[in-house]
Amino acid sequence: MKIIMLGAPGAGKGTQAKMLAAKYDIPHISTGDIFRANIKNGTPLGEKAKEYMDKGLLVPDELVVDLVIDRFKNPDCEKGYILDGFPRTIPQAKALTEALEKIGEKVDFAINVEVPDENIIRRMSGRRACVGCGATYHIKYNPTKVENICDACGKELILRDDDKPETVEKRLNVYHEQTQPLIAYYTEQGILKEVDGTVDMNVVFDAIVDILGE
Ligand code: AMP
């Protein structure tokens, strides 16, 4: 099963993608996570990506597409995958469609996790990420057991540069301009499904499982 998670930054698609990956036993491929790992490891790709990410801009398509298509060759992708944060532009979506067509495959579902901008801004200002393992929390909706300390690895939590309010606003504008058109693209392909992302994350999860099947 090949699934694309769509939605504004902060809509909770990453959280859902992780839960779905565990349920269906397929990998969760997050381009944001791949870039952050590259930044942490000081790779040339990370250096280039950081310039854009810190400003709330998208990393250029040519730095993203091959990275993801290459990732599909990994044996863990045999049963499918969940894409989180890719595609994010129409050219990326077209490149994905073409790459899959070449090997006689296609995406099964594009799930749009719908959350209004006001909720997103509220959510993201409270988001905290672990400097060690990258796990994300929310000071109100998903707090750690010990304040500011990661439950998973014990390292400190920070407000990511790209979650800062001025960057969030920029990212939402970028989302509306460049990523939202994918909703029409996947509607035309007949695979778009919408879920309400404003409710409890377990309720969102159940709604997605209803769509995908047990
Ligand atoms: P995310 O964790 O998915 O919100 O991604 C964080 C940041 O990484 C984005 O704001 C972009 O700067 C960059 N990024 C992640 N995925 C993509 C993509 N598919 N295309 C372009 N930039 C991306």
Residues whose N, C-alpha, C, O or C-beta is under 5 A from the ligand:
A	BS01	AMP	P9 T31 G32 D33 F35 Y52 M53 G56 L57 L58 V59 V64 D84 G85 F86 P87 R88
